[in-house]
């Protein structure tokens, strides 16, 4: 269609042509988890053994090494930040105070700068000294709820007999299912024969058709919170039986395990010309307002680009650090 590299009026960013992405595809066996593990190993080498991309998949992390007093870089787990504020006027302050909760206790640390890389919609609750316009822009990033279901099968002969590896089901409980990608790395070997065990990935985006996008996301979030595992399991077994039954699939016999991952705050909100007039008119976008530095605070996360993928998160982490270094 001879489209240019920039988003046209009304185009969602997912529709932007990307020559590099079109030529190259890579997938770790555990998805983006390996990227996080590689970053941790680069920052704290003692925490995760190994030295290559291949050996990261099977490497066992030593969590005791993440938060040591002698380390120049410390990662503190189970520590939820509940308040961030400047010590004094944000224009002239020399420090930022961060309060975080561990269990029933609240602890306070101070730093010269702070990057808020959390969900944008929670930042106004954590940092109430931000300008009202910026708070409003941050709050508009209503994340997309997702349900990622992994079903371990004893074999995938039913898929082979049906001649399918992926199935779209727009009206189904899960709208999409696919066999695990055939990736082997280091000591990890993927399933190679239909008689081998395999994981089926199923995806559901809970929503309420007819509502504006952000309201659909909020409604879907409530559905994720309120649906029991028993209900989800029943729908999984029913959908797989109806889809794969003609290939000989029997859920009682062929399913060995089910894991349901509920992401009430899953993907960053991406602009849509149906609901976001500024996307057509070319005005300043909420994410541009939301990510502006404030005093000694910088703001990152994929929300800062209104784009739900790892490359966006990395780009905006880099930008936030550069802003701090220039301040």
N, C-alpha and C positions, 0 to 999 in steps of 0.2 A: 504493500500500500504506500510505499515511499514516505513513511512517517519519519519525522525528525527525532533527534535524541531527547528533546525536552517534552514534558507532558503537554498535550494539546488541550484545548478547552474541554473540560468535562471528563478527561481521561483519568482513570485511577492509575496510580503509579505502577501497579502490577502490569499495566498494559504498555508501559514504555519499552520500546525495543532496546535490547542490550546485546551487542555483538559478542562481547566477551562471555556473557552468561550463556548465550546460544551455542557457543563452541565447547563449553566446559561444564561438566557436572561432577560433583564429588559429594560423597555421603559417608560419614563415619557410621560404624555399626550401631553406636548409641546416640546418633544424631549430634546435636550441638554440645552435648555434655563433654565430648572429647576436646572441643575448643576451650571450654572453661578449664579443663584439667591441664591442657597445655599451657594456658596462661598462668595457672597457679604454679606449675613446675618451673616456668621461667622466672617467676617472682621469688619463689621459695624452693630451690632445687631439692632440698632434703625432704620435702613433703611427699613427693611422688618420684619413685625411681625411674631410671631410663633416660634416653637421650634422643629418641627419634619419634616421628609421627606414628610409626608402626607399633612401637612398644607401649604407647600410651593407653591403648584400648584395654589391655589386660593388667596394667600396673595397679597395684593396691596403694591407696593413699594412706599416709601416716598422719592422722588428724592432730596428733599431739605436737607436730612440728609447725602447725599453722599460726600459732599465737604464742611465740616465745619472746621473752624480754630482750634476749640478745640479738634478735633478728631485726634488720632495718625495715623489713616489711612484715606486717602482722595482719592476719585475717581472723576476725573474731566471729565465730558462729553463734547462732541462737541469740543474736543481739539486735533487737528491733529498735530503730531510731524513732523517738516519739516527739522530739523537739530540736529545732535548729535555730539559733539566733546569734546576731552579732553582739559582741560585748561593747556596747556604746552605739553611737550613731553609725549606721552602715556606711556612710560616706567616708568617715575617718577612722573607723574601728580597725584595730590591728589583729584581732582574734575573733574566732567563731566558737561558740559553745554548742556542743552536741550532747544531748541526753539520750541514753538508750536503755532499754529494759532487758534484763536477764531474769527470767522467772518473775518473782514478786519484787525484785529490787530494781531501782533506777540508778544508773551510773552516769557521770558527767566527765567528758573529756574536752580539751580545748585544742584548737589548731589554727594555723595561720590562714588556711583556706579550707573550703569544703566543696565537694562535688555532690550534688543531689542527683543520683542516677536511678531514683526509684520511680514508680508509676507517677505520671504527672498529676493524675487526679487526686493523689493523696498529699502532694507537696503543700497545697494551701493549708492543710490541717497540721502539718509538721512545722511549717515556717509561716507564721501569721504576720510577719513584718513585710512581706512582699507587697508591691503595689497592687491595688484592686484589679486593674486591667490585666496584670500578669496572672493573678490568681484565677480570674475568669477564663483566661486562655488555657491555663493548666487544667482546670476542671472540665474543659470541653473534650478532653481526650478520653472518652468513654471506651475503655478497652473492650475488645470482642471476646465474649466467652467461648470456650472451646471444651469439648470432651474428646480426649484421645483414649481410645480403648485398645488394649493389646490382648489378643487371644492366642494362647499357645495351643497349636494343634499337633496331634500325634503324627500326622502326615498331611500332604496336600494333593493326594491322588484325585480328590473331587475337582479341584481346580484344573488339573491336567485333563481329566475326562471332558470337562466343559470347555477347554481351550481358552481359559481366561486367567489373567493374573491380577486384574483390578476390576472393580464393579462400581459404577455410579448408580445411586438410588435416590434421586431427588425427593421422592416421597417417603423414603424409608426412615426408620428411627435413626440409623446412621446413614448419612448421605453418601458415604464413600468407604470402600474397603479395598485393601491391597495386600498382596504377599510381601513379606519383608524383602527389602532390596538385597540382591546377592552380592554382599561385600565381605571379602575375607582380608583381614589385616593382622599381621603379627601372629599371635597364637590363636586368634579367633577365626573360625571357619564357618562360612554360611552353609545353609541347607543346599544340597546339590541334587538330590534325587527326590521324586514325588513321595517316596516311602519314608523320607527323613522328616523329623519334627521341624516345625516352622512357626513363626509368629505372624499372625494376621493383624494388620493395623486398621482400625476403624475410626472414622471421624464423624463428629456431630457438632454442628453450630446451633445451639438452642436459640430460638428467636420467636418473635410474635409478628407474623406477616400483617402488613397494613399500618404499622406504626413507623414513625421516623427512625432512622438507623440507631441513634443513640438510645432511644427508648426501647428498641428491640434488644439491644445489648443488656440493658438493665433488667428487662423481663427475663431474658435468657439466663442471667446470673442467678436470679431467684429460683429458676427451674433447676439449675445445677445444685443449689443449696438444699432444695426441698425434695429431690428425688432420691428414693432409697436405692441401695445397691441391688436389692432383690428385684426391683422394677427394671433396673438397667440390665441385670443378668437375664431376666426373662425375655426382654426385647432382643438382646444379643443372640440368645439361643434360637429364638423364633426367626429372626432375620437370616441367620446363617443357614438354618434348616430349609427355609423357603428358597433361598438363593442357590444353595449348593446341593440340595436334596436330589435333583436330577442326576448329579454326578456321584451319588452314593453316600453323601455326607450324613452322619448321624451325630447330633450334638452330644448325646449321652455317652457315646463311645469315643468320639474324635476330639472333644475339647478336654484338655488337661489342666488348663489354668486360665484365669481372667484377671486382668489388672485394668482398673478404670482410673484414668487421670483426669480430674476435674480442674479446669483452669478458668475460674470465674473472671479472672483478669488475664486473658490469654494473649491476644495479638493487639498491637497498637492500632488505634483508629486511623483509617485511611480515608481521605476526603472523597466525597461522592457528589457529583453535580446535582443529584436529586435533592440533597438536603443542605448542601454547603454552597450558597450563592457566590461567595468570594472565590471559589474554585473556578467558576466561569468568568467572573469579572476581573480576576487578576489582582485583587487587593492583597494586602498583607495577611498572611495566614496565621491562625491561632498558634501553630507550633513555632513560628518565627517570634511571636510575642512571648510565648512561654519560655523559650530557651535563652532569653537575654540575661547576661550576667547581672548580678545584683550585689553590690559591695564586694565581699570576699566569697560570694557563692557563685558557682557555675552549675549549669543544669544539663544533664545528659539523658540517656535512655533512648530507645527506638522511638518513643513518643515525640522526641524533639525533632524528628524528621517526618512524623506522621507516616511511618513506613515500618512494617512489622517484622523486619528480618535482621539477621545477625550483622550484615554489612552496615546497616543503618546505625545499629547500636555501637559498632566499632567506630564509625565515622564521627558520631557525636560524642563519644568518649574522648577521642583525639581532639576534637574541637574544644571541648570543655577544659581539657588540660592546657591547651595552647592559650586559652583566655586567661587562665590563672597565671601562667608563666609570663604573660605580657602585663599583668596588673601590678 
